[in-house]
Amino acid sequence: MEDEDVAKDDSCQAFTRVRLAFTGLPELGQVAAEVPSWYEQPVHAPDALTATAVQLALLTALGIGPDPRTDQTVNAEDPIPSPFGFAMDGIEADTGAPLSAAGGHAAVIELLATTATLGGVPVSDEDSEDAALDVLARAGDWWHSPAIVLDCDSPFGDGARRTVARCSAAGWADADSRGTGFVILTDAIAADSEGTVGAGGSDLHRFMLWWELPGDDEPEGDSAVETPLDLSAGTLHRLVLHCPGEDRCLRDECAPADAADTGLITALVLVKATAVASMLAGGDWATGAYLRTLVDDDDPGGYEEPGTIMWVAEQALADCGWRVASHGFWETGDVDCLLYRDGHVILVRHHLAERALSVLDGMEELALLRDMGEEDEALATRKSASGGASDCPDGGPVVGASQHSGDNGNENGQDTEDAVFRECIQRLDSGTMTPVTGLGLYRTPLLALWPWGDGQPHGEEAHERTAAWIKGWLRGLPKIV
C-alpha cells in the first residue's frame, strides 16, 4: 500500500496547467487558455473539438476559471462600434463588424448570443423553453464568471447606461434518456442615468446556450459501436431571453422566447453566483470551503474509496453481476478495470485528463494480461537461474505503458479479485470465454467535473450527481444488465 500511495502522490503532482491557444472555434477566433497537462504536455490539441475541450475554451472566453474570480469585477469594452447604432457624423454604424474572443468577455457574450454556428456545428434557436427547463433541472455544479460591467454613453451627451452581466456554466446529464452535455447561462441587469433599473434595458443579450449529446437507447448489430465525443456528435441549442435591439444586435434584433420559468431559474443561478462571490471575497474558511468543491487533495472522493469515478462504475456494474478481475494504472493517469460475468469480460477505462469514461469488450485486454504474466514468470525464472541478477542495465524494474495486477483491490477484496482473474485466464485458455455480443467501444464525456481539477467529483452533491449519471449510462449499454 505504501508504493501505491507514492504513485498516487506522483500522479497528483504530474497534473499541471500550461498555456494553449484554441483554434477550433473560428466563430470566436483564437481563445488563449490554461489547460490541464500531463507532465507539461497539454491534454488537448489546439484545434481540438471534443466536448471537454470546447467546454473549457468557452468557459475561459467568458472569464470562468481556472482560478475562480466570481468575486471580482471586470470593466468591458463595448463590442459594438457605436452604443446607439450611429456614428458621430450621423451615418449608421456597421454593427456587423467582426468580433472575436480577443475583444473581451462582452464580445464573447454577443458572439455566442448571435452566431449561427459554433465549431462548424449549427446552433438551433428555440422558441419554446421546454427543452431548456429539462436541461436546467439536471445541471450542476454551477461555475460563475466575474461581474462584467459595460458602460454605454449616448453620442448626444444626454444619457448613459450601465449593464452588469454574469455568465454561469455547468455540465448536465439525464440518467433516464442518457443524454448529456454542457450549458451556459448569461444574465444581465441595467441601470440608466434616469434611475431606471431592470433586465429589459441591458445592452447585452441574455440567453441560454447548451450542447446535447443524445443517448443511444437501442444499439443494433454486432459491429463496433462508438459514441464519439466531438462537438459534431451532438446538437447546439440557444434560448434568447433578451435582445438589446436592432441597433446593437449582430443579427439586427433577435426574437426573444417566452421563457418566464427559464428566467426565474436563471435568476436563482445568479443568486448562487452572488453567494460564491461572497465566499471567495472573504479569504478565510469560506474561500477554502468553496475551492474544495472544485478540487481537494484531501477529499476521500479524490483518491480513496468511496467516490472515485472508477469506484462508482465498479459499484454500478457489481449491481448487474460483474466482478472485478483486474486493475490497471497508466502512465497518463488513466485507470482500467477488467470485470467478469458468465464467460464474458469487459474493460472499463476512466480517461482522467480527458474527463471521459469508456467501455468495451475485454477479451483482447485479458489476452494481453495473460501474455504479460507469462513474460513476468519467464523473467523471474531467468533471474532465479542467474542468481537474482536483473535484466535491466541499471538494475531497475521493467516498466510498460500500464501496470496491471489481479490482486490490486482493497484489503478485504484481494483474494476475491485474484480468484476472479485466475478464473478468467482459465476460461480464456480453455476457449470458453466469448466476446460480449454487440458491445463495441462506448465513450461518454464527464462534463459536470471541474475542467481544471483532478478529474474526480468533490462534494456530496457532485458525488451523487456523477454516480446517478454513470449508473444510468452503464445500464443502457448492450448486454451490461
Residue pairs with C-beta under 8 A, 6 or more apart in sequence:
7 329
8 303
11 333
12 297
12 303
12 454
14 38
14 39
14 333
15 36
15 37
15 38
15 333
15 353
15 454
16 36
16 37
16 39
16 40
17 34
17 35
17 36
17 37
17 66
17 452
18 34
18 35
18 37
18 40
18 41
18 42
19 32
19 33
19 34
19 35
20 32
20 33
20 34
20 35
20 42
20 44
20 46
21 30
21 31
21 32
21 33
21 46
22 30
22 31
22 32
22 33
22 44
22 46
22 47
22 48
22 53
22 57
23 30
23 46
23 47
24 46
24 47
24 48
24 49
24 53
24 54
24 57
24 119
25 31
25 54
25 57
25 58
25 118
25 119
26 119
26 120
27 111
27 115
27 117
27 118
27 119
28 57
28 61
28 100
28 101
28 108
28 111
29 100
29 101
29 102
30 100
30 101
30 102
31 57
31 60
31 61
31 101
32 60
33 56
33 57
33 60
34 60
34 66
34 452
35 42
35 43
35 44
35 53
35 56
36 42
36 43
36 353
36 451
36 452
37 43
38 332
38 333
38 353
43 353
43 354
44 50
44 52
44 53
44 56
45 53
48 54
49 119
49 120
49 230
49 231
49 232
50 229
50 230
50 231
50 354
50 445
51 181
51 182
51 211
51 213
51 229
51 230
51 231
51 233
51 234
51 445
51 447
52 229
52 354
52 355
52 356
52 445
52 447
52 451
54 118
54 119
54 211
54 231
55 169
55 171
55 182
55 211
55 447
55 451
56 65
56 451
56 452
58 112
58 169
58 182
58 184
59 65
59 143
59 169
59 451
60 66
61 101
61 105
61 108
62 105
62 108
62 109
62 145
62 167
62 169
62 184
62 186
63 69
63 74
63 105
63 145
63 146
63 148
63 167
64 143
64 144
64 145
64 167
64 168
64 169
65 143
65 450
65 451
65 452
66 451
66 452
68 143
68 144
68 276
68 280
68 290
68 291
68 294
69 145
69 146
69 280
70 144
70 145
70 146
70 273
70 276
70 277
70 280
71 146
71 276
71 277
71 278
71 280
71 281
72 146
72 147
73 146
73 147
73 149
74 104
74 105
74 146
74 147
74 148
74 149
75 149
75 151
76 104
76 105
76 106
76 148
76 149
76 150
77 103
77 104
77 106
77 107
78 106
78 150
78 151
78 152
78 203
79 99
79 103
79 104
79 106
79 107
79 110
80 93
80 95
80 97
80 110
80 248
81 87
81 93
81 94
81 95
81 97
82 93
82 95
82 155
83 152
83 153
83 154
83 155
83 161
83 203
83 248
84 152
84 154
84 155
84 247
85 92
85 93
85 95
85 246
85 247
85 248
86 92
86 93
86 155
86 247
87 93
88 155
95 247
95 248
95 249
95 250
95 252
96 250
99 107
99 110
99 111
99 250
100 107
100 111
101 107
101 108
101 111
105 145
105 148
105 167
106 148
106 150
106 165
106 204
109 148
109 165
109 167
109 186
109 204
109 205
110 204
110 205
110 250
111 250
112 118
112 184
112 186
112 207
112 209
112 238
113 186
113 204
113 205
113 207
113 209
113 238
113 240
113 250
113 254
114 205
114 249
114 250
114 251
114 254
115 123
116 122
116 123
117 123
118 231
118 236
119 231
119 232
120 232
121 231
121 232
121 234
121 235
121 236
122 236
123 209
123 236
123 237
123 238
124 235
124 236
124 237
124 238
125 237
125 238
125 239
125 240
125 254
126 132
126 237
126 238
126 239
126 257
127 255
127 257
128 257
129 239
129 257
129 258
129 259
129 260
129 261
129 262
131 237
132 208
132 210
132 237
132 239
132 259
132 262
133 261
133 262
133 265
134 174
135 172
135 181
135 183
135 210
135 212
136 172
136 183
136 208
136 262
136 265
138 172
138 173
138 174
139 170
139 171
139 172
139 183
140 170
140 171
140 172
140 448
140 461
140 462
140 465
141 170
141 293
141 448
141 450
141 459
141 461
141 462
141 465
142 168
142 169
142 170
142 269
142 272
142 273
143 168
143 169
143 170
143 294
143 450
144 166
144 167
144 168
144 169
144 272
144 273
144 276
144 277
145 166
145 167
145 168
146 166
147 164
147 165
147 166
147 277
148 164
148 165
148 166
148 167
148 204
149 162
149 163
149 164
150 162
150 163
150 164
150 165
150 203
150 204
151 160
151 161
151 162
151 163
152 160
152 161
152 162
152 163
152 203
153 159
153 160
154 160
159 192
159 193
159 194
160 192
160 193
161 190
161 191
161 192
161 193
161 201
161 203
162 190
162 191
162 192
163 188
163 189
163 190
163 201
163 202
163 203
163 204
164 188
164 189
164 190
165 186
165 187
165 188
165 202
165 204
166 186
166 187
166 188
166 270
166 273
167 184
167 185
167 186
168 184
168 185
168 186
168 187
168 269
168 270
168 272
168 273
169 182
169 183
169 184
169 185
170 182
170 183
170 448
171 180
171 181
171 182
171 183
171 446
171 447
171 448
171 449
172 180
172 181
172 182
172 183
172 210
172 447
172 448
173 179
173 180
173 181
173 447
173 448
173 465
173 468
173 469
173 472
173 473
174 180
174 215
174 472
175 468
175 469
175 471
175 472
175 473
176 472
177 214
177 215
177 217
178 214
178 215
178 216
178 217
178 472
178 473
178 476
179 212
179 213
179 214
179 215
180 212
180 213
180 215
180 444
180 445
180 447
180 469
180 473
181 210
181 211
181 212
181 213
181 234
181 447
182 210
182 211
182 447
183 208
183 209
183 210
183 211
184 208
184 209
184 210
185 207
185 208
185 266
185 269
186 204
186 205
186 206
186 207
186 208
187 199
187 206
187 241
187 266
187 267
187 269
187 270
188 199
188 202
188 204
188 205
188 206
188 242
189 197
189 198
189 199
189 202
190 197
190 198
190 199
190 200
190 201
190 202
190 203
191 197
191 201
192 201
199 206
199 242
200 242
202 242
202 244
203 244
203 248
204 244
205 240
205 241
205 242
205 243
205 244
205 249
205 254
206 240
206 241
206 242
206 266
207 238
207 239
207 240
207 241
207 242
208 238
208 239
208 241
208 262
208 266
209 236
209 237
209 238
210 236
210 237
210 238
211 231
211 234
211 235
211 236
211 237
212 234
212 235
212 236
212 237
213 227
213 229
213 233
213 234
213 444
213 445
214 234
214 235
215 473
215 476
216 225
216 227
216 442
216 476
217 476
219 225
219 438
219 477
219 478
220 438
221 438
222 437
222 438
223 440
224 360
224 440
224 441
225 438
225 439
225 440
225 441
225 442
225 478
226 440
226 441
226 442
226 443
227 233
227 442
227 443
227 444
228 443
229 356
229 443
229 444
229 445
239 257
239 259
239 262
240 254
240 255
240 256
240 257
241 256
241 257
241 259
241 262
241 263
241 266
242 256
243 249
243 253
243 254
243 255
243 256
245 253
246 252
246 253
276 290
278 286
279 286
279 287
279 289
279 290
280 286
280 287
280 290
281 287
292 298
292 299
292 458
292 459
293 458
293 459
293 462
294 450
294 452
294 453
294 458
295 302
295 450
295 452
295 453
295 454
295 458
296 302
296 458
297 303
297 454
299 307
299 456
299 458
299 459
300 306
300 307
301 307
301 308
301 456
301 457
301 458
301 459
301 462
301 463
302 308
302 454
302 456
302 458
303 456
305 311
305 410
306 312
306 315
307 456
307 457
307 463
308 335
308 350
308 456
309 335
309 350
309 357
309 446
309 455
309 456
309 457
309 466
309 470
310 335
310 337
310 348
310 350
312 463
312 466
312 467
312 470
312 471
313 337
313 348
313 350
313 357
313 470
313 474
314 324
314 337
314 339
314 348
315 467
316 467
316 470
316 471
316 474
316 475
317 339
317 346
317 348
317 474
317 480
318 324
319 471
320 341
320 474
320 475
320 480
320 481
321 341
321 342
322 339
322 340
322 341
322 346
322 480
323 339
323 340
323 341
323 416
323 420
324 337
324 338
324 339
324 409
324 413
324 417
324 420
325 338
325 339
325 340
325 345
325 366
325 406
325 417
325 420
325 421
325 423
325 424
326 336
326 337
326 338
326 369
326 404
326 405
326 406
326 408
326 417
326 421
327 335
327 336
327 337
327 338
327 404
327 405
327 408
327 409
328 335
328 336
328 337
328 338
328 402
328 403
328 404
329 335
329 336
329 402
329 403
330 336
330 401
330 402
330 403
331 401
331 402
332 352
332 353
333 352
333 353
333 455
334 349
334 350
334 351
334 352
334 353
335 349
335 350
335 352
336 347
336 348
336 349
336 365
336 402
336 404
337 347
337 348
337 349
338 345
338 346
338 347
338 348
338 362
338 365
338 366
338 369
338 421
338 424
339 345
339 346
339 348
339 362
340 420
340 423
340 424
343 427
343 432
343 433
343 434
344 361
344 433
344 434
344 435
344 436
344 479
345 361
345 362
345 363
345 365
345 366
345 424
345 433
345 436
346 359
346 360
346 361
346 362
346 436
346 439
346 480
347 359
347 360
347 361
347 362
347 365
348 357
348 358
348 359
349 357
349 358
349 359
350 356
350 357
350 455
351 357
351 358
351 443
352 454
352 455
353 455
355 445
355 446
355 447
355 449
355 451
355 455
356 443
356 444
356 445
356 446
357 443
357 444
357 446
357 470
357 473
358 441
358 442
358 443
358 444
359 439
359 441
359 442
359 474
359 477
359 480
360 439
360 440
360 441
360 442
361 435
361 436
361 439
361 440
363 428
363 433
363 434
363 435
366 424
366 425
366 428
366 433
367 428
369 404
369 406
369 421
370 425
370 428
370 429
372 400
372 404
373 425
379 391
379 398
382 391
383 389
383 390
383 391
390 396
391 398
392 398
406 417
406 418
406 420
406 421
406 422
407 414
407 415
407 417
407 418
407 421
408 414
408 417
409 416
409 417
424 433
427 433
436 478
436 479
437 478
437 479
438 478
438 479
439 477
439 478
439 479
439 480
442 477
444 473
446 455
446 466
446 469
448 457
448 462
448 465
448 466
448 469
449 455
449 456
449 457
449 462
449 466
450 458
457 463
457 465
457 466
474 480
475 481
